[in-house]
Amino acid sequence: MIKAVVMMLALGAIVGLVLGFAATKFHVEPDHREEELLAMLPGYNCGGCGYPGCSGMAAALADGSGNIDKCKPSKADVKEAIKQYLKDHPKEA
């Protein structure tokens, strides 16, 4: 019984160390631009841009495949602010 408990503790410690190492070695910084772009969009989720709501448009803008001019409810000054934001915060390679 004691032998089984010690084996499980040792196995748990080894697996924990491996997972801890993997978490630090393969860590990827999240792209916060999508959240910030979503906050700039009007939030109507109308789908007029061809994306499934504003979150789809924000994701497309963040990865470079979207065009803010397709967003019909956005006002001209908001569109310019988003274009400037995308110029100031380019996608990291």
C-alpha positions in Angstrom: 0.0 0.0 0.0 2.7 2.4 1.0 4.7 1.5 -2.1 1.7 2.3 -4.4 1.3 5.7 -2.7 5.0 6.6 -3.1 4.9 5.5 -6.7 1.8 7.7 -7.4 3.5 10.7 -5.7 6.7 10.2 -7.7 4.7 9.8 -10.9 2.7 12.9 -10.1 5.8 14.9 -9.4 7.5 13.9 -12.6 4.4 14.6 -14.7 4.0 18.0 -12.9 7.6 18.9 -13.7 7.2 17.9 -17.4 4.0 20.0 -17.7 5.6 22.9 -16.0 8.6 22.9 -18.3 6.3 22.5 -21.3 4.2 25.4 -20.2 7.2 27.8 -20.0 8.9 26.4 -23.1 5.9 26.6 -25.4 4.2 29.7 -24.0 2.6 31.9 -26.7 1.8 35.6 -26.0 -1.9 36.3 -26.9 -2.7 38.9 -29.5 -4.6 41.6 -27.6 -5.3 43.5 -30.8 -8.5 41.6 -31.5 -10.0 42.6 -28.2 -9.0 46.2 -28.7 -10.4 46.2 -32.2 -13.7 44.7 -31.0 -14.0 47.5 -28.5 -13.6 50.0 -31.3 -16.3 48.5 -33.6 -19.9 49.5 -33.1 -21.1 46.2 -31.6 -24.3 45.8 -33.7 -23.3 42.3 -34.8 -25.3 42.9 -38.0 -23.2 40.8 -40.3 -23.3 43.5 -43.0 -19.5 43.2 -43.5 -19.8 39.5 -44.4 -18.4 38.2 -41.0 -20.5 36.6 -38.3 -20.7 39.7 -36.1 -18.2 42.2 -34.8 -16.0 39.6 -33.2 -15.6 38.0 -36.7 -14.7 41.4 -38.2 -12.2 42.1 -35.3 -10.5 38.7 -35.8 -10.2 39.3 -39.6 -8.8 42.8 -39.0 -6.3 41.5 -36.5 -5.0 38.8 -38.9 -4.9 41.2 -41.8 -7.6 39.6 -44.0 -10.4 42.1 -43.1 -11.3 45.5 -44.5 -12.8 48.1 -42.2 -14.5 49.8 -45.1 -17.0 46.9 -45.2 -18.4 47.8 -41.8 -21.5 49.8 -42.7 -22.6 51.0 -39.3 -19.1 52.4 -38.4 -18.7 56.1 -38.8 -15.9 57.6 -40.9 -13.9 58.8 -37.9 -14.1 55.4 -36.2 -13.0 53.7 -39.5 -10.0 56.1 -39.7 -9.2 55.4 -36.0 -9.2 51.7 -36.7 -7.0 52.1 -39.8 -4.6 54.2 -37.7 -4.6 51.6 -34.9 -3.7 48.9 -37.4 -0.8 51.0 -38.8 0.5 51.7 -35.3 0.1 48.1 -34.1 1.2 45.8 -36.9 0.7 42.1 -36.7 3.8 40.4 -35.2 5.4 37.7 -37.3 
